[in-house]
Amino acid sequence: MSRIPLVAGNWKMNKTVPESLELARAIRAGADGADGVEVCLLPPFTSLWPVRGELEGSSLGLGSQDVYWEDAGAFTGEVSPVMIEGWCRYALVGHSERRRLFHETDEDVNRKARAARAHGLRPMIAVGETLEEHEAGQTDAILSRQVPAAVAGLDVADGSDLALAYEPVWAIGTGRTATPAHAQQSCARIRELLAGALGAATAGAVRVLYGGSVTPANAAELMAEPDIDGALVGGASLVAADFLAIIRAAAG
């Protein structure tokens, strides 16, 4: 099945509003209308609305770095899907930093994904193993737990409304990158698990991204693999020239 590659830039807790606008402007100038690839920016919540204005009328999409599972209520500091529906395309949930630093569970990730989908957002669900789990040969066990748990009860009539990002946690921000063979094996396993949970047809339409120190130097080799449908990019998405190079690599 032909899947349009997706490249998402996760800016994490970086960039003031003026800096976000400058970066979004530079990326739009280089990527707007690019053929054969979908581009999505995930700025901090403080910059979401301003960046929306900067991207208006372009082909670039916008996403949130997280979302809460309730529509409203006494949840100080949280952002609900109601607050961003209609103008955000994606909601990233389950990022390894949310799991590790903020102790989010598989159940939390699933609740967030279902809430996002219920309000028309496309969940981008991150899964992957830590260094200890990787070195213990537990990659498959971790994915076999995280993937079905993440998509349980998820309403995705069309698999293109969903993306999963394989994040080998040991490669994030370390400069280490999974070999293309390991990344392909893990992404293929994710698709296999999705087929078991959602059906083969739906799983065949889901974009499975690689996220773990993606750079212009390794992007083309990673995305040449058959089950890697793009990238969730961290540090390199903060430099317009680097991010644009990754977008070009995904477009082929």
C-alpha positions as CSV (number, residue, x, y, z in Angstrom):
1,M,0.0,0.0,0.0
2,S,1.3,3.5,-0.9
3,R,1.6,5.7,2.1
4,I,2.6,9.4,1.9
5,P,5.6,10.0,4.1
6,L,5.0,12.2,7.2
7,V,7.7,14.4,8.7
8,A,6.8,16.0,12.0
9,G,9.0,18.5,13.9
10,N,8.7,18.2,17.6
11,W,10.1,21.5,19.0
12,K,9.7,20.3,22.6
13,M,10.2,23.1,25.2
14,N,12.1,25.4,22.9
15,K,11.4,28.7,21.1
16,T,9.7,31.8,22.3
17,V,6.7,33.0,20.2
18,P,8.9,35.4,18.0
19,E,11.4,32.6,17.5
20,S,8.7,30.1,16.7
21,L,7.3,32.4,14.1
22,E,10.7,32.9,12.5
23,L,11.3,29.2,12.3
24,A,7.8,28.4,11.0
25,R,8.3,31.1,8.3
26,A,11.6,29.6,7.2
27,I,10.2,26.1,7.1
28,R,7.1,27.2,5.2
29,A,9.3,29.0,2.6
30,G,11.2,25.8,1.9
31,A,8.5,23.1,2.3
32,D,5.2,24.6,1.3
33,G,3.8,22.6,-1.6
34,A,6.4,20.0,-1.5
35,D,5.4,16.9,-3.5
36,G,5.3,13.4,-2.0
37,V,5.5,14.3,1.7
38,E,3.3,15.7,4.5
39,V,4.9,18.1,6.9
40,C,3.6,18.9,10.4
41,L,5.0,21.3,13.0
42,L,4.6,20.7,16.8
43,P,5.5,23.9,18.6
44,P,5.1,24.6,22.3
45,F,1.5,25.3,23.4
46,T,2.3,29.0,23.8
47,S,3.2,29.2,20.1
48,L,0.4,27.1,18.6
49,W,-2.0,29.8,17.8
50,P,0.6,32.3,16.4
51,V,2.2,29.6,14.3
52,R,-1.3,28.6,13.0
53,G,-1.5,32.1,11.6
54,E,1.9,31.8,10.0
55,L,1.0,28.5,8.3
56,E,-2.5,29.6,7.2
57,G,-3.0,28.9,3.5
58,S,0.0,26.6,3.3
59,S,0.3,22.8,2.9
60,L,2.0,22.5,6.3
61,G,0.0,21.0,9.2
62,L,0.0,21.8,12.9
63,G,0.0,19.5,15.9
64,S,0.2,19.7,19.7
65,Q,2.9,18.1,21.7
66,D,0.4,16.6,24.1
67,V,-3.3,16.7,25.0
68,Y,-5.4,15.8,28.0
69,W,-8.2,13.2,28.0
70,E,-10.9,15.4,29.6
71,D,-12.8,18.1,27.6
72,A,-12.8,20.6,30.5
73,G,-12.5,20.8,34.3
74,A,-10.2,21.4,37.3
75,F,-7.0,20.2,35.6
76,T,-4.6,23.0,36.2
77,G,-2.0,23.3,33.4
78,E,-3.6,20.8,31.1
79,V,-4.8,21.5,27.5
80,S,-7.9,19.7,26.3
81,P,-8.7,18.5,22.7
82,V,-11.6,20.9,22.7
83,M,-9.2,23.8,22.9
84,I,-7.3,22.8,19.8
85,E,-9.8,21.0,17.6
86,G,-10.5,22.4,14.2
87,W,-7.1,24.1,13.7
88,C,-4.6,21.4,14.9
89,R,-4.3,18.4,12.6
90,Y,-2.3,16.1,15.0
91,A,-1.8,15.4,18.7
92,L,1.4,13.7,19.8
93,V,0.8,11.4,22.8
94,G,3.0,8.9,24.6
95,H,6.4,10.6,23.9
96,S,9.1,8.9,25.8
97,E,9.7,12.1,27.8
98,R,6.1,12.1,28.9
99,R,6.3,8.5,29.9
100,R,9.7,8.8,31.6
101,L,9.7,12.2,33.2
102,F,5.9,12.6,33.9
103,H,5.2,8.9,34.6
104,E,2.5,8.5,32.0
105,T,1.2,4.9,31.8
106,D,0.0,2.9,28.8
107,E,-3.5,3.6,30.0
108,D,-2.9,7.4,30.1
109,V,-1.5,7.3,26.5
110,N,-4.6,5.4,25.3
111,R,-7.0,7.8,27.0
112,K,-5.3,10.7,25.4
113,A,-5.3,9.1,22.0
114,R,-9.0,8.3,22.2
115,A,-9.8,11.8,23.4
116,A,-7.9,13.3,20.5
117,R,-9.6,11.1,18.0
118,A,-13.0,11.9,19.4
119,H,-12.4,15.5,18.6
120,G,-11.2,15.0,15.1
121,L,-7.5,15.1,15.8
122,R,-5.1,12.6,14.4
123,P,-3.2,10.8,17.2
124,M,0.5,10.4,16.7
125,I,1.4,7.8,19.3
126,A,5.0,7.3,20.3
127,V,6.3,3.9,21.4
128,G,9.7,2.4,22.0
129,E,12.2,0.8,24.4
130,T,14.7,2.3,26.9
131,L,18.5,1.5,26.7
132,E,18.2,-1.1,29.5
133,E,15.3,-2.8,27.7
134,H,17.1,-2.6,24.4
135,E,20.3,-4.2,25.8
136,A,18.3,-6.9,27.5
137,G,16.7,-7.8,24.1
138,Q,13.2,-6.7,25.2
139,T,12.4,-4.5,22.2
140,D,9.7,-6.9,21.0
141,A,8.2,-7.4,24.4
142,I,7.9,-3.6,25.0
143,L,6.3,-3.0,21.6
144,S,4.0,-6.0,22.1
145,R,2.7,-4.3,25.3
146,Q,2.7,-0.6,24.2
147,V,1.2,-0.8,20.7
148,P,-2.0,-2.8,21.5
149,A,-2.5,-0.8,24.7
150,A,-2.2,2.5,22.8
151,V,-4.8,1.7,20.2
152,A,-7.3,-0.2,22.3
153,G,-10.8,1.1,21.6
154,L,-9.5,3.7,19.2
155,D,-11.9,4.7,16.5
156,V,-9.9,4.8,13.3
157,A,-12.1,3.9,10.3
158,D,-9.2,5.0,8.1
159,G,-5.7,4.1,9.1
160,S,-4.4,7.4,7.5
161,D,-6.0,9.2,10.5
162,L,-3.4,7.6,12.8
163,A,0.4,7.6,13.0
164,L,2.8,5.7,15.3
165,A,6.3,6.8,15.9
166,Y,9.0,4.2,16.9
167,E,11.3,5.9,19.4
168,P,14.2,3.9,20.6
169,V,14.6,5.9,23.8
170,W,18.3,5.2,23.9
171,A,18.7,7.2,20.6
172,I,16.8,10.3,21.6
173,G,19.1,13.3,22.1
174,T,22.1,11.1,22.4
175,G,23.4,11.2,18.9
176,R,23.0,7.5,18.6
177,T,20.7,6.2,15.9
178,A,19.2,2.8,15.4
179,T,20.6,1.0,12.4
180,P,18.3,1.1,9.4
181,A,17.9,-2.7,9.9
182,H,16.8,-2.4,13.5
183,A,14.5,0.5,12.8
184,Q,12.9,-1.4,9.9
185,Q,12.5,-4.5,12.0
186,S,10.8,-2.6,14.8
187,C,8.6,-0.6,12.5
188,A,7.5,-3.7,10.7
189,R,6.7,-5.3,14.1
190,I,4.6,-2.3,15.0
191,R,2.6,-2.7,11.8
192,E,2.2,-6.4,12.5
193,L,0.8,-5.5,16.0
194,L,-1.5,-2.9,14.5
195,A,-2.9,-5.5,12.1
196,G,-3.7,-7.7,15.1
197,A,-5.4,-4.9,16.9
198,L,-7.1,-2.9,14.1
199,G,-7.1,-5.3,11.1
200,A,-4.7,-5.6,8.2
201,A,-6.3,-3.1,5.9
202,T,-6.2,-0.3,8.6
203,A,-2.7,-1.2,9.6
204,G,-1.6,-1.0,6.0
205,A,-2.6,2.7,5.9
206,V,-1.1,3.8,9.2
207,R,2.1,5.8,8.9
208,V,4.9,4.4,11.1
209,L,7.6,6.9,11.7
210,Y,11.1,6.7,13.0
211,G,12.1,9.0,15.8
212,G,15.5,8.9,17.4
213,S,18.3,11.4,16.5
214,V,17.1,11.8,12.9
215,T,19.5,14.1,11.0
216,P,20.1,15.1,7.3
217,A,23.0,12.6,7.3
218,N,20.9,9.5,8.2
219,A,17.4,10.4,7.0
220,A,17.5,9.1,3.5
221,E,18.9,5.7,4.6
222,L,16.3,5.3,7.3
223,M,13.4,6.3,5.1
224,A,14.4,4.0,2.3
225,E,13.2,1.1,4.5
226,P,9.8,-0.2,3.4
227,D,8.0,0.1,6.8
228,I,9.4,3.5,7.7
229,D,7.0,6.2,6.5
230,G,8.7,9.3,7.7
231,A,10.2,10.8,10.8
232,L,9.4,12.4,14.2
233,V,12.2,14.8,14.4
234,G,13.5,16.5,17.6
235,G,16.6,18.6,17.6
236,A,17.1,18.8,13.9
237,S,13.6,20.4,13.6
238,L,14.8,23.5,15.4
239,V,17.2,24.3,12.5
240,A,15.2,25.1,9.3
241,A,18.0,24.0,6.9
242,D,18.3,20.6,8.7
243,F,14.6,20.0,8.9
244,L,14.1,20.9,5.2
245,A,16.9,18.4,4.3
246,I,15.0,15.7,6.2
247,I,11.8,16.6,4.4
248,R,13.5,16.3,1.0
249,A,14.9,12.9,2.0
250,A,11.4,11.7,2.9
251,A,10.0,13.0,-0.3
252,G,12.6,10.9,-2.2
